[in-house]
C-alpha cells in the first residue's frame, strides 16, 4: 500500500524549482553561467529625496587649463543620490590665493594683502573686470558623468581665463566652489553649495584660506530657507563663501544711477567686491530699517572666532577700499578730507591707510576709530552692577548700591549724564520693579540721577522712597522678587576716554548712548538672587545676533531689562498693548525698500529658539496683559484697564484684526477658556475690565491643541500677503 505524504507550500516551491531546473537542463543548457547583468543604480534617485549634500573628493587641472572634479552626492541621511542632471550644476567657480601686487591694488607699499584671484574673469570694459564668469552646467550637456552610485565626474569645457592679469599656479592653494540646484518629483527645489581647497602640485587637501567671517555669522540674520536668506543669482548661491569666489577684491565696473523716469543722472565706479557690497548694503540698510545695527560696529559681522584664521584681519589697516565703502560722503569724513568742487574725497586723502594704520606706525586705524577711541563703542563696553539692595519697612524706603565701570575704572557721578529727560524725570536713571506670577507688578519706574549719591568706595547709592515711587506696593506684595536695571548715559572726551559731563542748556554735549544694562534680582530681605524668576521666552542673545548693541531707546543684556518697562501692566496710552511681546512682534515684519519681505515675525524660532514660543510655558494663572483702558484714554482714577488672559495675549500680540483675528477666532478663544473681549465689543477693543477678570474665571486650554509642532506648522511659509 502506497504511503501518503503531506507536502507543504515551502516544499512545493523547492520541488518546483528543482523540476524547473531539470526542465531547463533538458532544453540544451551547456551548464555554464550566463553573462552578468549590468548592476542597478546604488542609492536613491534624486526625485525621491528632499535634501542634497555634495562633497568634492578630488580635482585636477590639465595642461590646457581644463578643470576636472570628482564629487559625491548624498541625501540628508548620507545615502547616495543618483540622477543629477547636467543642468542641475548651477555654478562652478575656480581660483587661487594670490596677493594685491598681482592686480596692482596694494595701498600700503611693501604690505600687499592676500586676496582671492578667480580663474574665470570677465571683461567689463574701460579697464574694469570681475571674477564672475563662472561655469554653468546648462551650457554643456556632455560635461557631467553620472556613475550611478552617487559619484559623479564633471569635466568643464571652460578653460582658465584670467584676461592675462595673472597665471595659474599649481604650487599654492587653489579652490573650487560647486553649486548644485535641482528639483525632486514633488517640485521642491534643493540647493547645496560645497567647496574644495587643495594644492594641485602636491595633490594635497588644504584648509580654507582667507577665513574672515563664518557663514553662520551672516546666517544668524540671513536665515537659510527664510525671507532675507542669502539666495543670490537665481537662488543658487546661498552662503557667504560662495559669494567670495566671484566677488573678489578687484571686482569693479561702471554703473548708471537713474532717476524715476529712467534717465541717467550719474555714472560711477561700483565696487563689486564682497566687502564693498556688504559694507555698502549694511550701511544703507541701517537707515531704511532693514539692518538694525550701525555698519561702523565692525564686530557685528567680524566676530572674534578662534576657528577663523583671519578673524582679526579687519584691524590690519592695509586696505583703503574698505574705508571708502562707508567713508564716502562729506558727513562720513573730516571736512578737510573732502573736495567740495568735485564732490569726492580730496585726491591727496584717497589712500586712507597711508595715514590711518595703527599696526603699521600710523594713527587711529580701524580698531581705534571704531572701538578703542570711539565714544559709542566705549559706552557699549561699560557695565552697571547692582551690589546690594536693602528695604527699611518703617520708612518704606529702599537703598540700592551700584558700581558703574569701564574696564577697571569706576565711573564717577560727574561722568554720568545729569540732565533732565525731555519727557520728564532724568536722562540717566535706574529702573525699579517687582516680579510676581511671571510678570512685573507696576508700570515702569525710572529712579533718576537726582536720587544718586556717591559712596566712599566709588560706588553709587540710590535712594527710592515711597510716595515718589510705588515702593510699599512692590515690597509688601507676597512672594515678590525685586528687579533692578539701568538706563545710564556716560560722558566722554570725543576719543573714547571717560570725562566729566559738559552741560549746555540742559543737554550733556559729550554724552554717549545708553550703557548696556544687566538686570539684578533681590529678595525682600536683600539676598541676591542669581537668575530671573520669570519664564524666559527668548534670550537676548537671539536679539543680539542682529541688533548687537543697538535697540531703540535703551540697551539691555537680558529680556527682563526690556520687560521691566514693557510689562503686562502697561497699555499704549489707553489704546492697545505696550507689552513686550506686542511691541517686538509689531516691529519684525520687515520689508526692503524695493518692497520685498526680508524678515517675517512668523519665523518663531529665529527669536524664540527651540521652544520659547510654546504656549505650555505660559501658566494659565499667570498675570493677564493690559490692552487698553475702559474709555480708551490714559489710565487714571476714572477708568481702569482692559486685560486679556495670558495665553490669549501671546496669540493676539500678533493676530490683530482685521487680517489675523476674526469674530470666529475670538469666539474659539473664549470657548476654550480665554478672556479676550467683552460681549459686543469690536475686535479693535480687546480685553475685559481688570476688576471683572478674576470673577470671570479664566481657564485657558490653548496649549492642549496648539502644541509646539502645530504652532510651527501653522506659521510656516507665511507670504507677504499676510
Beta strands, then each sheet from edge to edge (+ up, - down):
strand 1: 44-45
strand 2: 53-61
strand 3: 67-74
strand 4: 81-82
strand 5: 89-99
strand 6: 114-118
strand 7: 122-125
strand 8: 128-130
strand 9: 144-146
strand 10: 151-155
strand 11: 174-183
strand 12: 189-199
strand 13: 204-205
strand 14: 252-258
strand 15: 264-271
strand 16: 338-339
strand 17: 344-345
strand 18: 383-392
strand 19: 397-406
strand 20: 409-410
strand 21: 429-436
strand 22: 439-440
strand 23: 446-448
strand 24: 452-454
strand 25: 460-465
strand 26: 481-487
strand 27: 489-491
strand 28: 503-504
strand 29: 507-508
strand 30: 511-514
strand 31: 520-522
strand 32: 528-529
strand 33: 590-591
strand 34: 597-599
strand 35: 625-629
strand 36: 641-644
strand 37: 688-689
sheet 1: 1+ 4+
sheet 2: 2+ 3- 10+ 9-
sheet 3: 6+ 5- 11+ 12- 13+
sheet 4: 7+ 8-
sheet 5: 14+ 15-
sheet 6: 16+ 17-
sheet 7: 18+ 19- 20+
sheet 8: 18+ 19- 25+ 24-
sheet 9: 22+ 21- 23+
sheet 10: 22+ 21- 26+ 31- 32+
sheet 11: 27+ 30-
sheet 12: 28+ 29-
sheet 13: 33+ 34-
sheet 14: 35+ 36- 37+
end
